[in-house]
Amino acid sequence: MEESVNPTLNLGPVNFDLTMVLVSAITVFIIFSLVFWASRRMEIKPTGKQNVLEYVYEMTMSFTKGNLGDEESKRYSLFFFVAFTFLVVANNLGLMTKIETTEGYNLWTSPTANMAYDLGLATIATIFVHIEGIRRRGFGAYLKAFVTPLAMTPMNILEEITNLASLGLRLYGNIYAGEVLVGLLLKLAHASAFAYPIAFLLNVVWTAFSVFISCLQGYVFVMLVSMYLNKKISGGH
């Protein structure tokens, strides 16, 4: 299977992947629009769209309560709500359609089907966790955790690297694999008229399964970050 090529824009030393910029902007726009629409004229007794918004918000809090506790999960609820909703939308964008130009440029994909993108998200989450650990415990106490006991310092540093890699690569592997199989099924559908109904049925089943996996990966990402955050702000090991 040929790998698609995304159009890029070079501004000095910086290389922008235009497809990633486009789908990221669309993801943000979709989330902002839905939250803005659902939060208009909010009532004490929620109904309809407000009910759905509050359900997603409370569901996100329930993901993190087991790791952070009630008070801390409320403190960081907006961060995890944004992370979860962003991943759910971003993970599923590539399942909606496929757009390619005659020059062979790919204009539509799930941004999280890109390894560098996922490692970037994992890096942002990791930096946030470390900043909160320092802010809540102080730099001295935070640094002491890395060198206590002294013999474990290399392992403690290695653990931070593996946590980051695990966050990014787990997300990438699941979303990329889903898009690859969708692409293969589309090729099968164009192979012959006899193969089309088989490919169509398989695509419907796989798309439904991929939506479930995409949402599950958003849950896993939030759960792992909340686990790492609890360790940093509480000083636990």
Secondary structure per residue as TSV (DSSP state, phi and psi in degrees):
chain	resnum	aa	ss	phi	psi
A	1	M	-	360.0	127.2
A	2	E	-	-74.0	140.6
A	3	E	-	-83.1	132.7
A	4	S	-	-70.8	155.0
A	5	V	B	-115.4	127.3
A	6	N	-	-92.2	140.2
A	7	P	-	-66.5	145.5
A	8	T	E	-129.0	160.5
A	9	L	E	-131.6	124.3
A	10	N	E	-99.8	121.2
A	11	L	E	-120.8	93.0
A	12	G	T	65.8	-129.0
A	13	P	T	-81.5	-5.5
A	14	V	E	-97.8	130.8
A	15	N	E	-111.7	114.7
A	16	F	E	-97.7	127.9
A	17	D	E	-84.7	106.8
A	18	L	H	-66.3	-32.5
A	19	T	H	-66.3	-42.3
A	20	M	H	-64.5	-39.6
A	21	V	H	-63.4	-44.0
A	22	L	H	-63.1	-52.9
A	23	V	H	-69.3	-28.8
A	24	S	H	-67.1	-43.4
A	25	A	H	-63.7	-39.9
A	26	I	H	-65.0	-40.4
A	27	T	H	-60.5	-47.9
A	28	V	H	-62.1	-42.1
A	29	F	H	-63.4	-43.2
A	30	I	H	-61.8	-47.2
A	31	I	H	-64.9	-46.7
A	32	F	H	-60.5	-44.4
A	33	S	H	-63.4	-44.7
A	34	L	H	-66.6	-43.3
A	35	V	H	-66.9	-42.0
A	36	F	H	-62.0	-44.7
A	37	W	H	-65.9	-42.9
A	38	A	H	-74.2	-22.2
A	39	S	T	-98.4	3.9
A	40	R	T	-73.9	138.2
A	41	R	T	51.4	56.7
A	42	M	-	-71.7	145.3
A	43	E	-	-120.9	159.6
A	44	I	S	-63.5	-40.0
A	45	K	S	-102.1	100.4
A	46	P	-	-68.3	144.4
A	47	T	-	-140.9	158.7
A	48	G	H	55.6	-125.6
A	49	K	H	-62.4	-36.1
A	50	Q	H	-64.9	-36.8
A	51	N	H	-60.6	-43.6
A	52	V	H	-64.4	-45.2
A	53	L	H	-60.5	-45.7
A	54	E	H	-68.4	-32.6
A	55	Y	H	-64.4	-45.1
A	56	V	H	-64.3	-41.6
A	57	Y	H	-61.7	-48.3
A	58	E	H	-68.6	-32.8
A	59	M	H	-65.0	-41.0
A	60	T	H	-62.7	-40.9
A	61	M	H	-63.0	-37.3
A	62	S	H	-66.2	-28.1
A	63	F	H	-62.8	-35.7
A	64	T	H	-100.4	-12.3
A	65	K	H	-59.5	-40.6
A	66	G	H	-63.0	-29.1
A	67	N	H	-92.9	-36.8
A	68	L	H	-105.4	-21.0
A	69	G	H	86.7	167.3
A	70	D	H	-61.2	-49.5
A	71	E	H	-64.9	-47.2
A	72	E	H	-71.3	-33.6
A	73	S	H	-65.5	-34.6
A	74	K	H	-69.4	-38.0
A	75	R	H	-61.9	-38.6
A	76	Y	T	-107.9	17.2
A	77	S	H	-61.4	-40.4
A	78	L	H	-67.5	-38.3
A	79	F	H	-60.5	-47.5
A	80	F	H	-72.1	-32.1
A	81	F	H	-63.2	-45.4
A	82	V	H	-64.1	-44.1
A	83	A	H	-61.9	-45.3
A	84	F	H	-66.7	-49.2
A	85	T	H	-64.7	-38.1
A	86	F	H	-61.6	-45.6
A	87	L	H	-67.9	-39.7
A	88	V	H	-61.3	-45.7
A	89	V	H	-69.8	-48.2
A	90	A	H	-62.0	-40.3
A	91	N	H	-64.4	-28.9
A	92	N	H	-98.1	-7.7
A	93	L	H	-58.7	-42.1
A	94	G	H	-68.6	-14.8
A	95	L	H	-83.4	-14.6
A	96	M	H	-73.8	-43.8
A	97	T	-	-164.1	178.2
A	98	K	-	-138.8	124.1
A	99	I	-	-123.8	121.2
A	100	E	B	-133.6	144.0
A	101	T	-	-85.4	168.1
A	102	T	T	-65.7	-21.1
A	103	E	T	-81.1	-2.8
A	104	G	S	91.8	12.9
A	105	Y	B	-86.2	135.8
A	106	N	B	-89.9	126.0
A	107	L	-	-111.2	-1.0
A	108	W	-	-148.2	129.6
A	109	T	-	-166.0	164.9
A	110	S	-	-72.3	125.8
A	111	P	G	-59.4	-28.6
A	112	T	G	-80.0	2.4
A	113	A	G	-87.2	9.5
A	114	N	S	-111.7	124.7
A	115	M	H	-61.7	-44.5
A	116	A	H	-62.6	-37.3
A	117	Y	H	-63.9	-46.2
A	118	D	H	-66.7	-39.4
A	119	L	H	-66.1	-31.5
A	120	G	H	-65.8	-44.4
A	121	L	H	-61.9	-42.3
A	122	A	H	-63.7	-37.5
A	123	T	H	-65.4	-43.1
A	124	I	H	-60.3	-46.2
A	125	A	H	-62.7	-41.0
A	126	T	H	-65.9	-43.5
A	127	I	H	-61.1	-42.2
A	128	F	H	-59.5	-44.7
A	129	V	H	-61.7	-44.2
A	130	H	H	-67.3	-41.6
A	131	I	H	-61.1	-43.6
A	132	E	H	-66.3	-36.5
A	133	G	H	-62.2	-43.3
A	134	I	H	-68.3	-42.6
A	135	R	H	-65.2	-39.0
A	136	R	H	-82.7	-32.2
A	137	R	H	-109.8	-15.2
A	138	G	-	92.3	149.4
A	139	F	H	-65.9	-39.1
A	140	G	H	-63.2	-49.9
A	141	A	H	-66.2	-35.3
A	142	Y	H	-67.2	-45.2
A	143	L	H	-67.4	-33.8
A	144	K	H	-61.3	-31.3
A	145	A	T	-63.7	-26.4
A	146	F	T	-78.9	-22.2
A	147	V	S	-116.5	17.3
A	148	T	S	-124.0	112.7
A	149	P	S	-73.3	161.3
A	150	L	G	-60.3	-37.7
A	151	A	G	-64.7	-20.4
A	152	M	G	-92.0	0.0
A	153	T	H	-55.9	-48.6
A	154	P	H	-59.9	-38.3
A	155	M	H	-69.4	-36.6
A	156	N	H	-64.1	-41.1
A	157	I	H	-67.8	-42.7
A	158	L	H	-62.3	-35.6
A	159	E	H	-61.3	-39.2
A	160	E	H	-64.3	-38.7
A	161	I	H	-67.8	-44.1
A	162	T	H	-68.3	-33.2
A	163	N	H	-62.0	-45.1
A	164	L	H	-63.1	-47.3
A	165	A	H	-63.2	-39.3
A	166	S	H	-63.3	-43.0
A	167	L	H	-58.7	-50.1
A	168	G	H	-72.4	-46.6
A	169	L	H	-72.3	-33.6
A	170	R	H	-63.2	-44.9
A	171	L	H	-63.5	-47.2
A	172	Y	H	-60.9	-47.9
A	173	G	H	-59.3	-43.3
A	174	N	H	-70.9	-43.4
A	175	I	H	-74.6	-41.4
A	176	Y	H	-64.3	-42.8
A	177	A	H	-61.3	-39.3
A	178	G	H	-62.7	-41.8
A	179	E	H	-71.4	-34.9
A	180	V	H	-62.0	-45.5
A	181	L	H	-67.2	-37.3
A	182	V	H	-60.4	-42.4
A	183	G	H	-61.9	-40.4
A	184	L	H	-66.4	-38.0
A	185	L	H	-67.4	-34.9
A	186	L	H	-65.8	-39.2
A	187	K	H	-65.2	-38.0
A	188	L	H	-64.4	-38.3
A	189	A	H	-64.0	-30.8
A	190	H	T	-88.9	-3.2
A	191	A	T	-68.9	-44.5
A	192	S	-	-163.8	164.8
A	193	A	T	-66.3	-30.7
A	194	F	T	-72.5	-32.2
A	195	A	H	-80.0	-19.7
A	196	Y	H	-58.8	-51.8
A	197	P	H	-62.6	-34.9
A	198	I	H	-65.9	-46.3
A	199	A	H	-63.4	-37.6
A	200	F	H	-63.7	-47.4
A	201	L	H	-64.0	-43.3
A	202	L	H	-63.2	-37.1
A	203	N	H	-67.4	-39.6
A	204	V	H	-62.3	-46.5
A	205	V	H	-63.8	-46.3
A	206	W	H	-67.2	-36.8
A	207	T	H	-63.3	-43.7
A	208	A	H	-61.4	-43.1
A	209	F	H	-65.8	-38.7
A	210	S	H	-66.8	-35.7
A	211	V	H	-62.0	-42.7
A	212	F	H	-62.4	-46.2
A	213	I	H	-64.2	-39.6
A	214	S	H	-62.2	-43.9
A	215	C	H	-67.7	-38.4
A	216	L	H	-62.5	-39.0
A	217	Q	H	-67.2	-33.4
A	218	G	H	-63.5	-41.4
A	219	Y	H	-63.3	-46.3
A	220	V	H	-62.6	-43.1
A	221	F	H	-59.9	-47.7
A	222	V	H	-64.4	-41.8
A	223	M	H	-61.5	-45.6
A	224	L	H	-66.7	-42.0
A	225	V	H	-64.2	-39.9
A	226	S	H	-64.9	-34.0
A	227	M	H	-66.5	-46.2
A	228	Y	H	-64.0	-39.7
A	229	L	H	-64.1	-43.2
A	230	N	H	-60.4	-40.3
A	231	K	H	-63.5	-38.7
A	232	K	H	-75.0	-39.7
A	233	I	H	-82.6	-20.3
A	234	S	H	-101.1	-15.2
A	235	G	T	77.8	15.5
A	236	G	-	-74.9	163.3
A	237	H	-	-128.1	360.0
